[in-house]
Amino acid sequence: MGFFGIFRKKTYADNEDQTVSVPTPNDEKENTLSACVDRLLSLYQQKTTGFYEGEAGEVRKVGEELNHAGGMELMLQAYNAFAKRRPECARNLESSWSGIGEWMG
């Protein structure tokens, strides 16, 4: 179990009718992952042939956000989720992210 595995989602009852849920770091990573994969799918829906180096600004921003939130591990998770849905664009995404964090496209 990694460092973040020690955190658990906790629910606190302020009164009988209301509970407040405190997100864990894993919840935040999952939300970032899901939102970023959705953004990538949307970007590649608009440009189905992929992006050339000078056109990949938004795609690179998504990679930078993933790198900031969870490093190479989160980038790989996003890449794999994206590649399952758009395998024909996976290589383009891989090369677009080249040089972000530890990513070598």
Backbone torsions as a table, in degrees:
resi	resn	phi	psi	omega
1	MET	NA	128.1	-179.7
2	GLY	-77.7	-178.6	-178.9
3	PHE	-55.1	-46.0	-175.9
4	PHE	-73.4	-14.2	178.8
5	GLY	-67.7	-16.4	180.0
6	ILE	-79.6	-15.3	179.3
7	PHE	-85.0	139.1	176.8
8	ARG	-126.0	149.4	176.5
9	LYS	-70.3	128.1	-178.7
10	LYS	-115.5	144.7	176.9
11	THR	-119.5	129.5	-179.4
12	TYR	-115.0	135.9	178.1
13	ALA	-98.6	115.6	176.1
14	ASP	-78.4	-36.1	172.1
15	ASN	-154.3	-175.8	-175.0
16	GLU	-65.5	-27.6	-174.2
17	ASP	-95.6	-11.0	-171.7
18	GLN	-133.4	133.1	172.0
19	THR	-123.6	149.2	179.5
20	VAL	-118.8	126.2	179.9
21	SER	-100.5	129.7	-179.6
22	VAL	-100.6	118.0	-178.7
23	PRO	-68.5	145.3	176.0
24	THR	-94.8	166.2	175.9
25	PRO	-56.7	-35.3	178.5
26	ASN	-66.2	-37.1	176.4
27	ASP	-61.6	-43.1	-179.9
28	GLU	-64.3	-40.6	178.0
29	LYS	-65.2	-41.8	179.0
30	GLU	-62.9	-41.3	178.5
31	ASN	-64.8	-43.4	178.0
32	THR	-62.5	-45.6	179.8
33	LEU	-58.1	-50.4	-178.7
34	SER	-61.6	-46.1	-179.3
35	ALA	-64.1	-40.0	-178.6
36	CYS	-69.8	-40.7	177.4
37	VAL	-63.3	-42.0	177.0
38	ASP	-60.4	-42.3	178.2
39	ARG	-63.7	-41.8	178.2
40	LEU	-62.2	-44.8	178.8
41	LEU	-60.5	-40.1	178.8
42	SER	-66.0	-44.3	179.0
43	LEU	-61.4	-43.0	-178.7
44	TYR	-77.5	-15.5	172.2
45	GLN	-71.7	-35.9	179.9
46	GLN	-74.1	-30.9	-177.8
47	LYS	-131.4	80.9	-170.7
48	THR	-65.4	-21.2	179.9
49	THR	-86.3	-6.3	-179.4
50	GLY	98.3	-177.2	-173.7
51	PHE	-118.4	137.8	170.8
52	TYR	-80.2	166.0	-174.3
53	GLU	-51.2	-47.0	-177.9
54	GLY	-74.6	-11.4	-177.6
55	GLU	-101.2	-4.7	-169.0
56	ALA	-90.2	20.3	-176.2
57	GLY	-54.4	-48.5	-178.9
58	GLU	-68.9	-37.6	178.1
59	VAL	-64.0	-40.8	177.9
60	ARG	-66.9	-36.1	177.3
61	LYS	-60.3	-40.0	177.9
62	VAL	-63.1	-44.2	177.9
63	GLY	-61.2	-40.8	178.6
64	GLU	-65.6	-38.9	177.7
65	GLU	-63.4	-44.2	178.1
66	LEU	-63.2	-43.0	179.2
67	ASN	-61.5	-42.5	179.3
68	HIS	-65.1	-38.9	-175.9
69	ALA	-78.4	-29.4	-174.8
70	GLY	-159.5	12.1	176.1
71	GLY	66.0	-157.5	-176.8
72	MET	-58.6	-37.7	-179.0
73	GLU	-58.6	-47.3	-179.3
74	LEU	-70.9	-35.7	176.5
75	MET	-62.2	-42.4	178.3
76	LEU	-64.5	-39.7	177.7
77	GLN	-61.9	-43.8	179.5
78	ALA	-66.0	-44.0	179.2
79	TYR	-59.0	-46.8	-179.4
80	ASN	-63.5	-41.6	177.8
81	ALA	-64.5	-41.6	178.6
82	PHE	-65.4	-45.9	-176.5
83	ALA	-62.7	-30.6	176.7
84	LYS	-65.7	-34.7	-177.1
85	ARG	-91.4	-30.3	-178.3
86	ARG	-134.7	63.6	-176.2
87	PRO	-59.3	-28.8	-179.4
88	GLU	-70.5	-15.4	-179.9
89	CYS	-109.4	-1.2	-174.3
90	ALA	-60.7	-42.7	-179.3
91	ARG	-65.6	-35.8	178.4
92	ASN	-64.9	-42.7	177.7
93	LEU	-62.5	-44.3	179.8
94	GLU	-55.9	-46.4	-179.4
95	SER	-74.5	-30.2	178.2
96	SER	-65.0	-31.8	-179.5
97	TRP	-86.2	-0.7	-176.7
98	SER	-52.9	129.5	177.7
99	GLY	89.7	-2.1	176.5
100	ILE	-87.9	119.7	-177.5
101	GLY	56.4	-128.4	179.4
102	GLU	-91.0	1.4	-174.8
103	TRP	-66.9	127.6	177.3
104	MET	-120.5	98.2	-175.1
105	GLY	-89.7	NA	NA
